[in-house]
Amino acid sequence: MDEDEKVMREVQEKMFNLVLEYPDHNLQALGMMLRTVMDCYVASLGQESTEKILDVAVDSVKSGRHTFILPEIDRKSLH
């Protein structure tokens, strides 16, 4: 596993654990995380580039690349 993949997995695990901290407010926690991520993208890249990222994200969701079932390797990394 290269350094970029390691960092990606660590960030995913931390975000997942953050949502788990609020079991009665999962959607609110996810919503705030998304809002914060968007604020960071806009601050770093500007509105136009952020809109392009969102367009790619929408296409990715529509193509079925995202699921609520985590691959086995990711599940193991969450423990």
C-alpha positions in Angstrom: 0.0 0.0 0.0 1.5 3.3 -1.0 1.4 6.5 1.2 -1.5 8.1 -0.7 -3.7 4.9 -0.2 -2.7 4.7 3.4 -3.7 8.3 4.1 -6.9 7.9 2.2 -7.9 4.8 4.3 -7.0 6.6 7.5 -9.1 9.6 6.6 -12.0 7.3 5.6 -11.7 5.5 8.9 -11.7 8.7 10.9 -14.7 10.1 9.0 -16.6 6.8 9.5 -15.8 6.8 13.3 -17.0 10.4 13.5 -20.4 9.5 12.2 -20.5 6.6 14.6 -20.1 9.0 17.5 -23.6 10.4 16.7 -25.7 7.3 16.3 -29.0 9.2 16.8 -28.0 12.0 14.4 -26.2 10.2 11.5 -27.7 12.3 8.7 -27.0 15.5 10.5 -23.4 14.5 11.1 -23.0 13.5 7.4 -24.6 16.7 6.3 -22.2 18.8 8.4 -19.3 16.8 7.1 -20.4 17.4 3.5 -20.9 21.1 4.1 -17.5 21.4 5.7 -15.8 19.5 2.9 -17.5 21.8 0.3 -16.4 24.9 2.3 -12.9 23.6 2.2 -13.0 22.9 -1.5 -14.4 26.3 -2.2 -11.7 27.9 0.0 -8.9 25.9 -1.7 -10.0 25.7 -5.3 -12.7 28.3 -5.8 -16.4 28.0 -6.7 -16.0 27.1 -10.3 -13.5 24.2 -9.7 -15.7 23.0 -6.8 -18.7 22.9 -9.1 -16.7 20.7 -11.6 -15.8 18.3 -8.7 -19.5 18.1 -7.8 -20.5 17.4 -11.4 -18.0 14.5 -11.4 -19.4 13.3 -8.0 -22.9 13.3 -9.4 -21.8 11.3 -12.4 -20.0 8.8 -10.1 -23.1 8.3 -8.0 -25.3 7.9 -11.1 -23.0 5.3 -12.5 -23.3 3.1 -9.4 -19.8 3.5 -8.1 -20.9 4.1 -4.6 -22.6 1.7 -2.2 -23.4 1.4 1.5 -21.8 -2.1 1.5 -18.1 -1.6 2.2 -15.6 -3.9 0.6 -14.1 -6.5 3.0 -10.8 -4.8 3.1 -12.3 -1.6 4.3 -14.4 -3.3 6.9 -11.3 -4.8 8.4 -9.5 -1.4 8.5 -12.4 0.1 10.5 -11.6 -2.1 13.6 
